[in-house]
Amino acid sequence: MLNCVVVDDEAPAREVLEGYLRRLPDVSSVVQFGNAREAVRYLTENEAGVLFLDIEMPEMTGIDLLKALPQPPVTVFTTAYRDYAFEGFELGVIDFLLKPIAFPRFVLAMDKVRDFLSLRDQNTGILDRPPGEPGGMVFVKSGVQRLPLHFDQVLYIQGLKDYAIIHTDTGRIVLKGSVKAMQELFPPDRFLRVHKSFIVSVSRISRIERNRLIVNGNAVPVGRNYREELDRILPVLRKKTSSE
């Protein structure tokens, strides 16, 4: 059961989100705040499962609120400004909802939240490839099981605070570890870091749109500090992977 907090300086926006949350059977409580500073005090003293957070607010922005919390809950940004998505991902935000928020899109965000919380608690870890094993995979340890993860199944990897979410053709895997650790484990001739919080499989990129990539229908942000390297190396890697 999820305890949810909604922070937005506009009352109608808070009411919409609370109405959506009340429609879900696994939401036990919803607390609203119209002031970010009040929300910080509450979140410092109380545990929350999910935080729905507006960005543009008077006195204290949603970004400042997140930075003020030593251990913020799983967070979904809600805003009318698309450009904030990139900064949100760097702060470990799991999803970004653009206002006005439609209920089906809200449900998708909640699916991401549930997947993350559930998979995070499964004690899953990634094992390096032992000598003699095929080079196109690593092994994932889940409980007592040791399961192969083939590189060609991976779409992209997203960093979320102290965890990495590996998006594959069949679902998601949540691992304890940083994006940097994943970058060292996945082969650089097949995977490219394009953002502080994202690594993509080169062969799964379908197109480039300004400051984002489309990977199997999913939008992945491209960080400003990675764009030049992306433009330089992507044609080389794509040519290599297409010839293999």
HUDA-V381722 format. One line per field, one symbol per residue. ss: DSSP state (2 for helix, 1 for strand, 0 for the rest). phi: phi as a letter, one per 30 degrees, with the letter a starting at -180 (. if undefined). A space follows every 50 residues. Layout:
ss: ???
phi: ???
This chain:
ss: 01111110002222222222220000111111100222222222200001 11110000000222222200000111111002222222220000111100 00222222222222222222000111100000000011111100111111 22211111110011111100011111002222222000001111100111 12221111100111100111100222222222222222222220
phi: .cccbcbadceedddddddddddcdcccabccbcbdddddddddcbdbdb ccbdcdbdibdddddeddcdbddebcdbaccdddedddddciddabccdd dddeddddddddddeddddecchcbccdddejdedcabcccbicdbcdbd ddddcabcdbhcbbcccbdclbbcbdlcddddddccdddbbbdcaecbbb dedcdcacbhcaccbhicdcdcdedcddddddceeddddddddd
